[in-house]
Amino acid sequence: MGAGQSTDYSGASPEELSHLLAERFAAKCFSPLELTHFKDNFFSRAAEHGGFRYWNEKTLSDFLGVPDGFSGVDQASLDAGPVLFRMVSYLGAFPFQSTLAPSVLTFEAMVKVVVLLTERYGKVLRRGRKDRVKLLFGSLADVGRKYIGPPPKQNVENDHSQPGAEEEPDPSAVSSHVPGFSIDEPANDDYDEDEDDDLALAALESLDAIEVFKHDHRVDRTVYETRISIDTFRRLLMLLLVIAPLKPLESVKTYTYDLSPDRLEATQKEADRIIAAFSPEECDGGISYRAFARTISTSLPYLFDPLTALFEHMLFSKNLMLSQRRQSDVAHKEEIEEKSEEALSAKPIMLLGSFESTILNPAILSHMSFFLPSPSPSSNLFKSGIRLHPVFSTTAHGSSLTSFSHHVLTWQSASLLILQGTPEGDSEELVTIGAYLPKSWKSPSSHSSSSASSSDPLAYLFQLSPKHLVLPGNPASAIQKQTNLPVAWFSTQTGLAIGCQIPPRSRSQQAHPSPHGAASLLIDVNLEIAEFHVEPVGHNGVFIPSGTASPEDASIKTRLDIYSLEIWGVVPDPEQAFVSDPSLSAVELQRAKWDFEAREAERRRNINLKAGAGDSAKESARWLLETAGIIGDQGQHSGGSV
């Protein structure tokens, strides 16, 4: 932008600059057809007051299909409408939240909301860091709203005791006379003088209005001095958990309509487990900015992804799709209709197979989608379109390592291990632990030939309950290449080991894997006992410490009685063929191997192991059975790796 334009905007007010930014967002972040759909959605539903067109809370909730507390369901309902309305009222004032928030939801305000929540701002704010954490925290933080003049009869956080009785705001008054957010008891304990809001800076730089930042926006301190209440965050989390699989053009009511009490209870429990990771007890029951930013960035990177699909609904108008006839839009129309049909016919993430999970449910799957990676860059489990194929379950296949070997070693792709159990001496607390293993399990004799590359996907070790905890894989290639430090280890003599140090092979004694680094998981040969080790420090192992850990934290050793253990195969794309045989998909390849092993088992029945057989026949038969994992290796092969 030239110097002349800079002079034109030098005396502009925050309101004028905010309006100008909305115009740029609308012109550069949406296609002409998307903008047409956006306008139809907004203006066909907007209320009018004093010449202003705007949306109220009920209009927003109804359009998005988000429960607003009027459904008559009890306290466990998804009463997320008021929380979303608060968020968008804050985001609509961007980049002047300190003076213009809460914003009336005019068309310009909603343009900024959709651009920010769908992360389209990169087309305009090229220097803005792709990080909305501070902005999202401010939109959720509990702060007092003080108005000049008579206070409104109802704010965005009322109890909705009388549905439909909300007072219509005066858009002209609110947009011009709101001094912004204030706090009751400033603490200022998380404020850093050197920390800037990159998105706000980039926005003001794009308008050549950086001087305004010095007077108006120099790190909105109220954000650092406030807290997010547990109730507010729980209501948002429950909504995110329920709509996590949502596709951009899929109906929200598919997931929110007629939720059973059991489903709501499971969702609330999962939300509370996630909240525990933010250590709210350290901030008098609220969540501080420091805890919020640290936890989101390190262990819940995809937490707010469902909001992207939710607000993409603003860019698709059913009214226009029914009436649009212009030839130039036919191709785009067909593309949208095709995507809509795909969304409506979306398949569940869990494929049918030899067992149904006794651990995984919709809430847990959504929880895992908030942090587990996928084969697609910067994409969560649901967005990538992967599927989970049932491979092994102690409930269905028993607790034999022979059965484990038969089912798991034939899976030639990434896998997900998940187990549930109770700590020894405590039969009530349920602990859920899992591991994402990006490479296939190997047979016991293949460890010596395995290697790793620094470009390989990282493994993850995690705990879902009673408290969310994520321990990412160590990206150091030197660690990954150590032959005695594999990601996952399997042996019929010692059981399963993930992230452990493996002792050298020995014919004279049987040594067991030992915990190493920041985290590890050991499972005994009977698949009945698991030991979960977590250290607050240590970067010399397969896994590194959690981003929420501090050196002062105590070491954790949890010994569990396993109730159920499951292995799920990760299928990147049900239609994608493997290089080894382009005609076979991952599932077909596994079935082919299982069929082959079934035929081999039938053939082995004819092997003569009776007392009269010759020594050479016995040795040959034993070697065949050991190689197939049917009997123990007697210490000759110590294990395998991923």
GISULHU-V744518 format. One record per helix or strand of 2 or more residues. SS is the DSSP state (hx for helix, st for strand). FROM is the first residue (numbers start at 1). TO is the last residue. Records with the same first field share a line. If there is no record, write none. Layout:
# GISULHU-V744518
SS=FROM-TO, FROM-TO
This chain:
# GISULHU-V744518
hx=3-9, 14-29, 32-43, 57-64, 81-91, 97-100, 107-117, 121-123, 133-140, 171-177, 198-206, 210-217, 221-225, 230-243, 253-256, 261-276, 280-283, 289-299, 305-315, 318-323, 327-344, 362-369, 394-397, 401-408, 444-449, 477-480, 586-604, 615-627
st=47-49, 52-55, 144-147, 178-182, 227-229, 286-287, 387-393, 415-423, 430-437, 460-465, 469-473, 488-491, 495-498, 500-501, 514-515, 519-523, 529-534, 556-571, 577-578, 581-585, 640-641
